[in-house]
Amino acid sequence: MNFGHFFRSTVGIATLAALLVALPFVAAMGGQAWVRILDFAILYVFLALGLNIVVGLAGLLDLGYIAFYAVGAYTWALLASPHFGLHWPIWAILPIGAGLACLAGVVLGSPTLKLRGDYLAIVTLGFGEIVRIFLNNLNAPFNITNGPQGITLIDPVSFGAFQFSGTTQILGFAVSGPQKYYFLLVALAILVVIINLRLQNSRIGRAWQAIREDEIAAKAIGINTRNLKLLAFAMGASFGGVAGGIFSAMQGFVSPESFSLIESIMILAMVVLGGMGHIPGVILGAVLLTVLPEVLRYGVGPLQMALFGKMLADPESLRMLVFGLALVLVMRFKPAGLWPSPERQRELQETGK
């Protein structure tokens, strides 16, 4: 056994754990808004890892992934709010939300098994829009989703008498609601990463990668491409359902406007920017594309005032311009993503890209 390697690994893990514990308290120095940004960064890590199964491992271009997020969010909203008078606990709602999202993934995957590339992208895009439009109109003749007004007064996550909303004194420290959600999300994120690693290195994960590289060859060597594609859609969708449930509890409100096409495109950009099929890269892409726009949102205005003494351009427009330019530059000079898998990096080097 290499004790030097073991020691370095232990120190690295301990350092990472200490940073994760300290991060929400450091962010709170700039205001609770930054802690909420961290919470949403972890939520997008869930979504990006789920989409990575479909796009990065199985090679299925999905532009309707936000639909599964919506299914999970509305499942929590309907089962934990005054809308139907139900207030179920987290241990009951999250599995139901994940299961319904999984079922939605199978419903999406079944008619698209023979489609590839652009055709598959268009069908999945349509599926995402269908779900959003349904949520927007299911308020008549029976009011199920409350239509465009959305559902309010949604219950927060709670374990018995301990609620994740509001400030709580823990060991003499005042811990805010966003900080409590942060630790819950980190715990769930670690579980999601472990599941993803186990899937990627399993027989199923290798079969998905074979389908991604050459579906005809994969079928020729005996891989059941039909069932494995459906499994990829179902597994990826279940992560979206869990993320949607936590989102609903954090916000206390959901409406169809939260699940637009631009959200699906943003999640896909996280996977591509970080490095398709590479879990650390996908996590990096999700964190960057969540935090960077907010840094630009709060920094563009003061920077213009400091440099020119006045506002030369609308901060929101300039923020999106800088954000879009950064994406273009990264894709131009790092086509495999910021942190690609070693295999993908070798492929690009061999093809001269």
Buried (B, 14 or more C-beta within 10 A) or exposed (E): EEEEEEEEEEEEEEEEEEEBEEBBBEBBEEEBEBBBBBBBBBBBBBBBBBBBBBBBBBBBBBBBBBBBBBBBBBBBBBBBBEBEEEEBBBEEBBBBBBBBBBBBBEBBBEEBBEBEEEEBBBBBBEBBBEBBEBBBEBBEEEEBBBBEEBBBEBBBBBEEEEBBBEEBEEEEEEBBBBBBBBBBBBEBBEEBBEBBEEBBEEEBBEBBBBBBEEBEEBBEEEBEBEEBBBBBBBBBBBBBBBBBBBBBBBBBBBBBEBBBBEBBBBBBBBBBBBBBBBBEBBBBBBBBBBBBBBBBBBEBBEEBEEEEEEEEEEBEEBBBBBBEEBBEEBBEEBEBBBBBBEEBBEBEEEEEE
